[in-house]
Amino acid sequence: MEKAVGIVVEYNPFHNGHKYHCLKAKEQGDIVIAVMSGDFVQRGEPALIDRWSRAELALKNGVDIVVELPVFYSTQSAEIFARGAVGILDLMKTKKIVFGSESGNTEKLVKRAKLEEREDFKEELKKQLKEGCSYPTAYSNSLKSLEEKEELDSNDILGVEYIKALDFWKSSMKPVAIKREKSGYYSEGVEDGISSATGIRKKLQIGEEIKDVVPSVTYEVLKNALKENKFAKLEDFYDLIRYKILSGKNQLEKIQDIEQGYENKIYEAAFISRDFESFFEKIKSRRYTLGRVQRVLIHILLGIDKKQTKEVKESVPYVRVLGFTSSGQRYLKKLKEKDIEILTSLKNIQKNLDKRSLELLEQNEIASKIYSMVNPYEDRKIPIIIK
C-alpha cells in the first residue's frame, strides 16, 4: 500500500506558502492527505470562500485527498482542533503528519509536549486560569514556574498539540516539523512571493493586488469572488447570531467556551446593540482572546455545546472525503478493502453510521447551510474528482 502523509489545513485562502508545504509533505511519502476545515475555521470566523472551492484548489495544487474537518472540531481551541484532525488522519492510515513550524525542530516540540503533559504543569495552569488570567498568560506563567522560559510561536504551539493528539489516539504516526518559510502566521508582509493567509485577506479587504502571492488558479477564484462580492465575514452573520442569543438566553451557559457569567455579558450586549461592531466592543474581555470570543459566537450560531465537545474529543464520529485525484482514488480503494468506513457519498449513510454519528454529520451540514445563507454556493453530495 502506498505511503500516505497527512497535513492539517484551512486554505483560507490557498497561497504560495501552502504550495511549498504540500511539496515538502510529498517528499515524505507517496500520497498527501489534507484534513481541511469546512465552512468555519479555527479563528472563529467563516471561511473566506466555501469548502468545495477550497478543496478543488487544494487538489489542483498537489493534494491527493481532501477530507473535511467537521465544524465541531474546526472552530475549537488548538487542543480540540488538533485532536480531531489527528484522529481523522489516524483513521486514514497516514504514516506521518507534516506541519509548518517556526522552529522546524520536531525534537524540541516533542519535548515541550511531554512537559505539558506533566501533572505539575497542568495544576499550575488550572491555578492561573482560576486567578483570572487569559489562557495565553496562564500558559506562559505556568511554563515560567517550571523554569521553561522559551515561548513558542503560533505554528509551533499547534505542532505541540498535534504531538499530544498522537499520544492521545495512541497513533503510530510520526510528527515532522517543516520550517515555515518567510511570512509568519499573523504577518501582513510579503517576502519572496510568500504571504500569510492573514496578510492576503487583509490585502483583499483593502483592494491590494495578490497575484504574486497565490497560485494562478487561486487568483482566478478569488478575483471572481471579489467581483461578485462573495467573501464571507463574521459580521455578516450578526443578525443570525443576535437572534440565537436573544431567543436562547437560558441555553447560553451550555455553549462551548462560555465560562460562568459571560453569557450575561453577551446577552446584554446583543439586547442593546443593533450593529456587530458595537456588540463586539461590548463583549471583549481581558480573560478571553480575540479568537476565543469569535469562537464563542460561532458556537452560539451553530449550537456547539460543552457536552458535545466532550463527546467528540473522545471519538471521531465519521470521516468524509471532499475530493481526490486519481492517485488518491487508488489509495481510498485500498483503504476500503481494509474495512475502514470512509464516506465518499451521502447516499445510504444510515447503513454506514450509527444514530449519534448521523446527528453530528447533520449538524455539520446544517452549519454549511447557515454559511450559504450569507455566502451562497452549490453544495455537492459526491466528492470532487481531479484526473
Secondary structure as UniProt FT lines:
FT   STRAND          4..9
FT   TURN            12..13
FT   HELIX           16..26
FT   TURN            27..28
FT   STRAND          31..37
FT   STRAND          40..41
FT   TURN            42..44
FT   STRAND          45..46
FT   HELIX           51..59
FT   TURN            60..62
FT   STRAND          65..69
FT   HELIX           71..74
FT   HELIX           78..91
FT   TURN            92..93
FT   STRAND          96..101
FT   HELIX           106..116
FT   HELIX           119..130
FT   TURN            131..132
FT   HELIX           135..145
FT   TURN            146..147
FT   HELIX           154..168
FT   TURN            169..170
FT   STRAND          174..179
FT   TURN            185..186
FT   STRAND          190..191
FT   TURN            192..193
FT   STRAND          194..195
FT   HELIX           197..206
FT   HELIX           211..213
FT   HELIX           216..227
FT   TURN            228..229
FT   HELIX           234..237
FT   HELIX           238..247
FT   HELIX           249..254
FT   TURN            256..257
FT   TURN            260..261
FT   HELIX           262..272
FT   HELIX           276..283
FT   HELIX           290..302
FT   HELIX           306..314
FT   STRAND          320..325
FT   HELIX           326..337
FT   TURN            338..339
FT   TURN            347..348
FT   HELIX           349..352
FT   HELIX           355..374
FT   STRAND          384..386
//
